[in-house]
């Protein structure tokens, strides 16, 4: 990040160095948090697709069982 000339000290004070280090750590933490959230979102999307497939399979099985029960009731 570019600092305005009014904030630049030479040599930098301990406070300025500490503040810069803290800002750098916060930016790194934000970047890693964003990366983690992206990974979690992809994982949830994959699990949701898998769940939809399972629901479709169970729906087909349920329909088959209902058809069998109707056939048995006719006999």
Steps between C-alpha positions, in 0.01 A plus 500: 500500500636845411515747788464876458815705549360640825508148653852409388769525768867439453628327690170341588400506863427186697133592488505533119677164462261331741198650323634392158562148626153483650340620175700244301387220735139615477517505119653151498233376738226648280649335190522161671144539632374574149683194365355280774148626433542425128608143579207452740255634242627256236480211745142587598399526134645155429322350801174666398522349152564158655199546730279585200612180328412299810157665525431415134600136560278479808209657312529239224514223762198645681302515176593137428387390846169687469438335162570158656261573788226603255557186299473288816180682603340413164561129548 
